[in-house]
Amino acid sequence: MRILFCAVLALTLAGAVQAADKPVIAVTWDDLPAHSALPPGVTRVQVAADLLKASAEAKAPAFGFINAVQNEREPDSAPVLTMWREAGQPLGNHTWSHQNLASLTPEQFIGEIERNEPALKTLMGQEDWRWLRYPFLSEGDTAQKRLAVRAWLAANHYKIASVTMSFGDYAYNEPYARCMAKGDQAAVAELERRFLAGAAADADRARAMSHALYGKDIPYVLLMHGGAFDARMAPRLFKLYQDKGFGFTTLAEAQKHPFYKTDLDPSLPPEPTTLDGALRAKGLPVPPNPVDLSPLDALCR
């Protein structure tokens, strides 16, 4: 009996370790409430409903980043942000109108952040909305800009939303709208194939880089966009990650890992905030990016 108990205990502990070691992804959705082109007959509200449904079914927390200017540019998209909150999902700051810090002064860029805040305060209430996702993932074209904005973020209690997994999902939405308008189902099928293959290859690359740096998986932060093709593919994308052994977590939980410390606290001297950047900083080889988006532009022209 004692031997049997010990054997059962060993198996239980092994299972617990395996569960603890399961790689996890925090899924983030940029450009809410309106991203890229829409196919005929598809609305922003429908896109959001499909994204939220897929996220709920996969138990994948969906942190959205907003450009509140879209409520003015596309008034029909305005319900999206309320839907997001009613689904219990958080929202953060992607700046008012998605401008690149490289093209602005720090003061102008900070103005873009601040102009987005009233909508976030209304939508999020007492919950934490002080997360910034840089448009184009750009911290500017000079070290001075980067440090000036980071100093402001730290003084205003912001955290930076990192990205450690990204396969160019944004690039599929324009060709998808074109191909649906033309009724080219073969081209849509090719988009679907490329999308899932790119996601799988990018996940493998991210894991390889994490293991090269740490000997194990860090929690990954996945960059996605609130587009129509993303909504079409979300159920299959989540299943792909699950089939590869991933679970899902929140952005706040993922960024507790030390890799993200200078994004979680922008007052710290910045370190590389991407896995390939961290490898280069250590003089380690960077695996080639397996994702080729160039063929997408010619589809359904």
VMD Tcl script that draws the C-alpha trace (Angstrom):
set ca {
  {0.00 0.00 0.00}
  {2.82 2.38 0.88}
  {4.54 1.67 -2.44}
  {1.26 2.21 -4.32}
  {0.68 5.52 -2.50}
  {4.18 6.72 -3.37}
  {3.68 5.77 -7.00}
  {0.38 7.64 -7.18}
  {1.96 10.67 -5.47}
  {4.84 10.65 -7.95}
  {2.43 10.57 -10.89}
  {0.37 13.38 -9.38}
  {3.43 15.56 -8.86}
  {4.66 14.83 -12.38}
  {1.27 15.89 -13.75}
  {1.37 19.10 -11.71}
  {4.84 19.94 -13.01}
  {3.73 19.23 -16.56}
  {0.70 21.51 -16.12}
  {2.87 24.24 -14.63}
  {5.25 24.00 -17.58}
  {2.48 24.32 -20.19}
  {3.29 27.27 -22.46}
  {0.77 30.10 -22.31}
  {-0.20 33.01 -24.56}
  {-1.78 36.35 -23.68}
  {-3.85 37.38 -26.70}
  {-4.10 41.11 -27.47}
  {-6.27 42.76 -30.12}
  {-5.14 46.07 -31.61}
  {-7.01 48.76 -33.55}
  {-10.42 48.45 -31.91}
  {-13.10 49.33 -32.82}
  {-12.23 49.34 -36.55}
  {-9.31 47.68 -38.32}
  {-8.71 47.47 -42.07}
  {-11.23 46.78 -44.83}
  {-14.50 44.88 -44.51}
  {-15.90 42.33 -46.97}
  {-19.32 43.09 -48.45}
  {-22.10 42.69 -45.89}
  {-19.82 42.42 -42.85}
  {-20.02 44.99 -40.03}
  {-17.62 46.02 -37.28}
  {-20.15 44.82 -34.72}
  {-20.27 41.38 -36.34}
  {-16.46 41.19 -36.35}
  {-16.32 42.03 -32.65}
  {-19.09 39.56 -31.80}
  {-17.23 36.77 -33.61}
  {-13.92 37.62 -31.94}
  {-15.50 37.71 -28.49}
  {-17.37 34.43 -29.08}
  {-14.23 32.63 -30.22}
  {-12.25 34.04 -27.29}
  {-14.89 32.92 -24.79}
  {-15.11 29.43 -26.26}
  {-11.31 29.05 -26.14}
  {-11.14 30.62 -22.66}
  {-8.63 33.09 -24.12}
  {-8.71 36.50 -22.37}
  {-8.97 39.23 -25.01}
  {-7.18 42.48 -24.13}
  {-8.22 45.13 -26.65}
  {-6.29 48.27 -27.55}
  {-8.33 51.18 -28.84}
  {-8.01 54.11 -31.22}
  {-11.00 56.17 -30.12}
  {-10.84 58.35 -33.26}
  {-12.64 55.51 -35.04}
  {-15.81 56.31 -33.10}
  {-15.84 59.55 -35.12}
  {-14.58 58.15 -38.42}
  {-16.91 55.14 -38.36}
  {-19.81 55.87 -36.00}
  {-21.29 52.43 -36.69}
  {-18.22 50.91 -35.01}
  {-18.86 52.67 -31.69}
  {-20.84 49.77 -30.10}
  {-17.78 47.52 -30.41}
  {-16.03 48.96 -27.37}
  {-19.13 48.64 -25.20}
  {-19.56 45.04 -26.40}
  {-15.97 44.32 -25.43}
  {-16.55 45.56 -21.91}
  {-19.91 43.83 -21.56}
  {-18.09 40.59 -22.38}
  {-15.82 41.26 -19.39}
  {-12.76 41.95 -21.52}
  {-10.34 44.84 -20.76}
  {-9.28 47.75 -22.95}
  {-6.06 49.74 -23.12}
  {-4.50 52.68 -24.96}
  {-3.32 52.42 -28.58}
  {-3.32 56.24 -28.93}
  {-6.09 58.36 -30.38}
  {-5.34 57.99 -34.09}
  {-2.57 55.37 -34.45}
  {0.28 57.72 -35.38}
  {3.91 56.62 -35.38}
  {6.13 58.17 -32.71}
  {8.89 58.32 -35.34}
  {6.82 60.99 -37.15}
  {5.93 63.03 -34.05}
  {7.62 64.88 -31.23}
  {7.35 63.26 -27.80}
  {4.91 66.00 -26.81}
  {2.68 65.32 -29.80}
  {2.73 61.59 -29.13}
  {1.87 62.08 -25.46}
  {-1.03 64.24 -26.63}
  {-2.24 61.28 -28.69}
  {-2.17 59.08 -25.60}
  {-3.98 61.65 -23.47}
  {-6.66 62.28 -26.08}
  {-7.56 58.58 -25.95}
  {-7.95 58.53 -22.17}
  {-11.50 59.92 -21.71}
  {-12.98 57.01 -23.66}
  {-10.94 54.53 -21.64}
  {-11.97 56.09 -18.34}
  {-15.62 55.86 -19.33}
  {-15.38 52.28 -20.56}
  {-13.11 50.84 -17.89}
  {-14.29 52.66 -14.77}
  {-12.18 51.57 -11.81}
  {-10.39 48.78 -13.71}
  {-6.81 49.16 -14.91}
  {-6.65 50.69 -18.39}
  {-3.14 52.16 -18.12}
  {-1.52 49.90 -20.68}
  {-0.02 51.37 -23.86}
  {0.49 49.47 -27.09}
  {2.71 51.56 -29.35}
  {1.26 52.01 -32.86}
  {3.43 50.10 -35.34}
  {5.31 48.84 -32.23}
  {7.48 51.93 -32.75}
  {9.17 53.65 -29.82}
  {10.42 56.37 -32.14}
  {13.39 57.03 -34.35}
  {15.74 58.33 -31.64}
  {16.80 57.23 -28.18}
  {15.74 60.63 -26.88}
  {12.15 60.13 -28.02}
  {12.05 56.65 -26.55}
  {13.29 57.80 -23.17}
  {11.10 60.92 -23.08}
  {7.91 58.96 -23.69}
  {8.93 56.21 -21.29}
  {9.55 58.82 -18.59}
  {6.05 60.21 -19.11}
  {4.53 56.72 -19.08}
  {6.27 55.90 -15.80}
  {5.17 59.19 -14.22}
  {1.58 58.46 -15.25}
  {1.54 54.85 -14.06}
  {1.42 53.25 -17.50}
  {2.75 49.85 -18.49}
  {3.84 49.00 -22.03}
  {2.16 46.05 -23.73}
  {4.95 43.94 -25.16}
  {4.86 41.63 -28.19}
  {6.70 38.32 -28.25}
  {4.57 36.52 -30.83}
  {3.33 38.02 -34.11}
  {2.81 36.58 -37.58}
  {1.48 39.57 -39.52}
  {-2.23 38.83 -39.15}
  {-3.01 42.46 -40.10}
  {-1.85 41.83 -43.67}
  {-4.65 39.37 -44.42}
  {-7.64 41.64 -43.93}
  {-7.30 43.80 -47.06}
  {-6.85 40.86 -49.48}
  {-9.68 39.00 -47.73}
  {-12.05 41.90 -48.38}
  {-10.94 42.04 -52.03}
  {-11.29 38.30 -52.56}
  {-14.73 38.14 -50.95}
  {-15.88 41.05 -53.12}
  {-14.79 39.07 -56.18}
  {-16.21 35.80 -54.88}
  {-12.82 34.11 -55.25}
  {-13.17 31.25 -52.79}
  {-9.96 29.57 -53.94}
  {-8.01 32.69 -53.00}
  {-9.77 32.85 -49.63}
  {-8.78 29.23 -49.01}
  {-5.18 30.16 -49.81}
  {-5.37 33.02 -47.31}
  {-6.65 30.61 -44.69}
  {-3.84 28.16 -45.38}
  {-1.16 30.83 -45.20}
  {-2.62 32.38 -42.04}
  {-2.56 29.14 -40.07}
  {0.82 28.07 -41.43}
  {2.27 31.45 -40.48}
  {0.81 31.28 -36.98}
  {2.22 27.79 -36.44}
  {5.68 28.67 -37.75}
  {5.80 31.87 -35.69}
  {4.83 30.01 -32.52}
  {7.59 27.47 -33.11}
  {10.10 30.28 -33.69}
  {9.04 32.14 -30.53}
  {9.44 28.99 -28.46}
  {12.86 28.30 -29.97}
  {14.01 31.83 -29.10}
  {12.63 31.61 -25.57}
  {14.39 28.30 -25.00}
  {17.64 29.75 -26.35}
  {17.39 32.59 -23.82}
  {15.93 30.83 -20.77}
  {15.98 27.11 -21.45}
  {12.18 27.12 -21.20}
  {9.06 28.96 -22.30}
  {8.27 32.43 -21.09}
  {4.60 33.50 -21.20}
  {4.10 34.90 -24.69}
  {2.19 38.04 -25.70}
  {0.48 37.61 -29.07}
  {-0.27 40.62 -31.27}
  {-3.53 40.36 -33.20}
  {-5.84 42.90 -34.84}
  {-9.60 43.34 -34.77}
  {-10.15 42.64 -38.45}
  {-12.71 40.64 -40.42}
  {-10.32 37.88 -41.45}
  {-9.02 37.62 -37.89}
  {-12.62 37.06 -36.79}
  {-13.16 34.41 -39.46}
  {-10.01 32.57 -38.43}
  {-10.07 33.03 -34.65}
  {-11.70 29.66 -33.79}
  {-9.22 27.77 -35.96}
  {-6.31 29.86 -34.68}
  {-7.15 29.13 -31.05}
  {-7.51 25.42 -31.84}
  {-4.12 25.47 -33.55}
  {-2.49 26.88 -30.42}
  {-4.32 24.42 -28.19}
  {-3.27 21.52 -30.43}
  {0.33 22.72 -30.07}
  {-0.02 22.51 -26.28}
  {-0.62 26.18 -25.45}
  {-2.98 27.54 -22.84}
  {-4.10 31.14 -22.50}
  {-3.54 33.77 -19.82}
  {-4.06 37.47 -19.19}
  {-1.70 40.21 -20.33}
  {-1.03 41.28 -16.74}
  {-0.17 37.74 -15.71}
  {2.08 37.12 -18.72}
  {4.08 40.30 -18.20}
  {4.96 39.40 -14.64}
  {7.82 37.38 -16.16}
  {11.22 39.09 -15.75}
  {11.65 39.29 -19.53}
  {9.03 42.05 -19.56}
  {10.27 44.02 -16.56}
  {11.33 47.18 -18.41}
  {7.97 47.33 -20.19}
  {6.08 46.69 -16.96}
  {8.08 49.51 -15.33}
  {9.07 52.09 -17.99}
  {11.16 54.00 -15.42}
  {13.81 51.27 -15.68}
  {16.59 51.59 -18.28}
  {15.08 49.94 -21.36}
  {16.28 46.52 -22.41}
  {15.38 44.58 -25.57}
  {11.65 43.92 -25.46}
  {11.44 41.35 -28.25}
  {12.85 37.85 -28.22}
  {14.94 38.38 -31.35}
  {16.26 41.66 -29.91}
  {17.23 39.91 -26.69}
  {19.08 37.22 -28.64}
  {21.00 39.81 -30.65}
  {21.92 41.68 -27.47}
  {23.45 38.48 -26.10}
  {25.27 37.71 -29.35}
  {23.15 34.62 -29.94}
  {21.90 33.52 -33.37}
  {18.40 34.60 -34.35}
  {16.32 32.05 -36.28}
  {15.07 33.41 -39.61}
  {11.51 34.71 -39.72}
  {9.50 32.03 -41.53}
  {6.54 34.30 -42.35}
  {6.43 35.75 -45.88}
  {3.60 38.24 -46.37}
  {4.68 39.48 -49.80}
  {2.40 37.18 -51.87}
  {-0.72 38.58 -50.18}
  {-0.61 41.94 -51.93}
  {-1.17 40.44 -55.38}
  {-4.20 38.34 -54.43}
  {-7.52 39.31 -56.03}
  {-6.19 42.43 -57.73}
}
mol new
graphics top color blue
foreach p $ca { graphics top sphere $p radius 0.5 }
foreach p [lrange $ca 0 end-1] q [lrange $ca 1 end] { graphics top cylinder $p $q radius 0.2 }
display resetview
